[in-house]
């Protein structure tokens, strides 16, 4: 499944290089219009990320709820979901999947409780840099290795693991094929890949490696990939 990213910062759609604020490749003022545009062009799902919440500087809940209400495809929501109340709110609002990262990585008991409370709903974000898992919007190293997280989540009823390779994210220079293939091979859950996806060859390689989905950001917004390539509209 090829999934467009709708990343929001300061109530606008942005694409950042390596998740670093101030490195915006673009800014678009209307998140709901952007989301609906991708649906109109054939996107089978949306990947909506609240970068403000991930960075601990507010939220974009109003836009997220508007997108969920307006969309006629499943919406996967992530970014700063670190407590039960916000998770409940998003599920109750109709989010098909909820991506949890920082809280889930740092508090294994919380992740286990929420995974069993919402079986098949949670997507665990494992954002990797140099083989280590990153948290807080990629601003901090969690101190946990990929294998540690695989071991502790092996038996949980997660929907999938979202692996963003921060080393190549937002640069539109292609994926790290070896790293992506190795991650999929070892992960005990379905994998959605993100980071560096630039060409259809990148997507083909990820699909051949066994990825369930691929989140496309910068390449889609800058025209390196387009809706006809991805969804045949």
C-alpha positions, 0 to 999 in steps of 0.5 A: 500500500502506497500511503501519502504523508500529511505532516502538520507543523504550525497548522500547515502541511510541511515536509522536513529534512530529517525531522528538523524544524526549520528545514521545510522543503515546503509549506501548504496552508490547508491540511484538510484540502491537501488530504482530500486532494490525495484521496481524490487522486486515488490514495487508499489511506492517509498517514497524518502526523502532528509534528507540533505534538511530537515536539511538545509544542501544542497540537493540530487536533482540530485539523486531524479531526476534520481530516478523519471526518472528511476522509472516505479512506482509513486515516492513520494518525501519529505524533505526540500520542503519549497518554490514554486520553489522546489515544481514546480521543483519536480512536473514538473520532474514527482513526483507523490506526494510531501510531505511538512512539515515544511513550510506547518505547519508553514505557513498555507497560503502557504499550502492552496495556494499550495494545491489548486494549486496542488490538489491531489498532496500534502502530508502533513507530520505530524511528531508527538512526544508526541502528538505535531507536529515536524518540521525541520527534527524532530529537532524542536517542531512546537508548534502545536498540532495534532488537530490544524493541522487537523482543519486548513487543513480539507477542503484542497484538500490534497492527504494524511497525512503522520504520522511519529511517531518519538517516535518509528521511526527507532527503529524496535521495532514495532508501537504504535498501540493506537497512530496510530489508534487514529490518523487515526480515527481523521484525515480528510484525508487519512493517510500514516503511518510511524515509528516503522513498524517491522512486518507484524502484524504491517502492518496488524494493520495499514491496519485494522485501515484504513491507506492507506499506510505504509512506511517501512524503517529499518525493510526492510533494516535489513531483519526483513521484506522482499520483499516477505512478502510485495509484494509477489515477 
